[in-house]
């Protein structure tokens, strides 16, 4: 039905063994009590480049037939850093298109890996145009941030690890931006834990996936407004059908709920998790989710930890 399946995720896991970190899973009695069930946090904020994106970028680069002219992508931050590091490790150039308003911590991360950055206006049209121009100039191979089969398979390895180490779970949740992580999570979970319920999490100010799932039709993201800078884009033609066919529901949360979740993660685990990563914790702590029956345990993915220090909701 889809271009990729569980075998692609399993092969990606084998390919990435020793390349990506097998990130830890955190738990605390206090959090279990707050959520009304056992909660396992897959800490991708502790992954290389501070985000799950290194999984997909590494898998995609490994599978490129020819990367001698380098690789190119457009990204507001975490995928940009992931492609930059993966390219450095492979000894090839990286050309990254970033919006002018990208978080400084993510720009510094890309620069630190030696990539060439082209800044553009913060629109998908500007990103695409700038990337096309870079590719014409350099001959680099393009790695899409999420709508790429190899990227999706790589992202699915996070949920695969979670379920191998701590399954079976009653439910699994991931954040949704472009949908690469969520669709990879769906594929990995449906095979590894067939009876697990699948949920997504999304900010109220960028709720295109929730509206799409509710209507059964793809809804384009327009004028998103949220602190979750990694969740601003629309889903892709590859990710949307997987999300549509597998998710039971998508929980939307306010920015204030996200900030509260970031604070809980810092206070309880001494971890810094960016807004896009904390959206899953915010979602499972909402009253309507806590009251859902039949979920004794849930695994949630904390997708990243890159946030400018002046934007933290707590003292460091």
Secondary structure, DSSP 8 states (H G I E B T S, - for coil): --S--HHHHHHHHHHHBTTB----EE--HHHHHHHTSEEEEEEGGGSGGGBTHHHHHHHHHHH-S--TT-EEEE-SSHHHHHHHHHHHHHT--EEEEEETT--HHHHHHHHHTT-EEEEE-SSHHHHHHHHHHHHHHH--EE--SSS-HHHHHHHHHHHHHHHHHH---SEEEEE-SSSHHHHHHHHHHHHHSTT-EEEEEEEGGG-HHHHHHHHTS-----S---S-GGG-S---TTHHHHHHHH-SEEEEE-HHHHHHHHHHHHHHH-----HHHHHHHHHHTSHHHHT-SS-SEEEEEE-B----GGG-SS--
